Amino acid sequence: MSNTLLRPGGWLVLGLPWPEKTQDGWGECALAIAPQMIPRHLVSKGAGIALGLATGLARDQNEGPGKAVFFSDVTLWLDKQGKDWADFGADYEAVIGELVGAPVPQLYMALVRKAHAILCDASRDGVRLYYPGGQVEHVTPQVRADVHAAIATSLERDWPPYIRGLIDRGALQTQ
């Protein structure tokens, strides 16, 4: 079995809608895919662009967020280049929907609401979180980096047994 299946070079993490039901403040609201595992003929041009950019950002020591690349990171990177999804003829919501529905390994993740907000934030200046009682928190780049690191750590721990389980059940062929 290829080590890249168990330990890919990075993941693209997609934010899903916050669930109605949560447990102790945690909700299943994200999913991770390994872009390098996805044959590009299975996805549209727009989804292929997202996968390619996520792969590049995961490898980029200077501009990349590390191994866990959020879809919002890709959007922010495009913005820094003076571009957006429409420049590629892609609707970002359609791309997310397509990737969520793609017949590829997908690991669903539970996050706290704050991490979910950061995962989904593609604003240039960082999201502001408003709490009951009037407190406002402006999420700093360091807090965003901490969420990236925590999600990457979870994926490095949870991805290998998830993939082994798919292989053991015959749901993923290794050749």
CORHULIN-V820674 format. One record per backbone hydrogen bond with DSSP energy under -1.0 kcal/mol. NH is the residue of the N-H (numbers start at 1). CO is the residue of the C=O. Records with the same first field share a line. If there is no record, write none. Layout:
NH = CO ; CO
//
This chain:
5 = 2
6 = 2
7 = 3
11 = 67
12 = 33
13 = 69
14 = 31
16 = 29
23 = 26
26 = 23
27 = 111
29 = 27 ; 109
30 = 109
31 = 14
32 = 107
33 = 12
37 = 34
38 = 35
42 = 39
43 = 40
48 = 44
49 = 45
50 = 46
51 = 47
52 = 48
53 = 49
54 = 50
55 = 51
56 = 52
57 = 53
58 = 54
59 = 55
60 = 56
64 = 60
69 = 11
71 = 13
74 = 70
75 = 71
76 = 72
77 = 73
78 = 74
79 = 75
80 = 76
81 = 77
82 = 79
83 = 78
87 = 84
88 = 85
89 = 86
90 = 85
95 = 91
96 = 92
97 = 93
98 = 94
99 = 95
100 = 96
101 = 97
104 = 102
107 = 32
109 = 30
111 = 27
116 = 112
117 = 113
118 = 114
119 = 115
120 = 116
129 = 137
131 = 135
134 = 131
137 = 129
139 = 127
144 = 140
145 = 141
146 = 142
147 = 143
148 = 144
149 = 145
150 = 146
151 = 147
152 = 148
153 = 149
154 = 150
155 = 151
156 = 152
157 = 153
158 = 154
159 = 155
162 = 158
163 = 159
164 = 160
165 = 161
166 = 162
167 = 163
168 = 164
169 = 165
170 = 167
171 = 166
172 = 166
//
